[in-house]
Amino acid sequence: MAKTKKTPKVVRRKICKLCLDRVEQVDYKDERRLYRAITDRGKIVPRRISGNCSRHQAQIRRAVKRARILALIPFESDSY
């Protein structure tokens, strides 16, 4: 059997969309941005999937939790 050479995978690094938009602070009242940061089940999307930097991911986490407490976004989906 002849061995075939595998070509190395080129992994493209994700870029933080909030850094591109030059967002300084994520606001808990910005529901449209927060809905993009959570899944349809209501979980917060992790950094490795969303591509956010650590600073903005922490701000998103804090804003989502505040918006949930104030009932601006739901804790979980009703589709169970």
N, C-alpha and C positions, 0 to 999 in steps of 0.2 A: 504494500500500500504506500502510495506517495503522500507525503504530508503537504498540505497546502498552507501557505502563509496567510495569516490573518492580518488584515490591515487594521491599524490602530483606530479606535473610535475617536472622533473629534467631538468633544463636549463643548458646546457653546455656553458661555457663562451668561446667566440671566442678569438683567439690569433692573435696578429698583425703579419702578415707574414713578414713585413719589419724588425720588431724587431728580428724575428727568423733568418733572413738573415743577421742581423747586419748591416743594411743600415744606415749610419749616415745622409746622405743628399740625398733627392730625386732629380734627375736631370731632367730638362725639356727636355733634348735631348734623354732621354731613352723612346722612343715611345712605346716599347713593354710593359713596366710596366705601362705607362699611359693609354694605351688602355684597360688594365684590370681594371683600376680605373674608367672608364666611361661606361655608358650603351650604347646600340645600338642606342638610340636616341640622345646621346651626353651629357647626364647629368652626373654629378659627383656622384658616388655611396656614400651614407651616411655611417657614421661610424658604426651605429647599424647593417647594413647589411654586410659591408665589414669586420668588426672586427678590423679595424685599431685603433691604439692608437691615442690620440688627437694630439700629436706632429707630427706623420707621416701623419695624415689626413690633417693637416694644410699645410705640405710640398707638399702633393699631389695636394691640391687645388691650391696652388701657382704655381706649375709646370705645371698643366693643363692649367691654364689661360695664362701663358707665352707661352706655346707651341701653343695655339690657336692663339695668337697675331702674332707669327712668322710663322703661317700656317703649322706647323708640324703635327697637328691633326685638324680635322674639328670642327667648332662650333656646327653643328648639322648634322644629317644623311640626306642622299639624298633619303631615302626610304619612304618619305611621299607620 
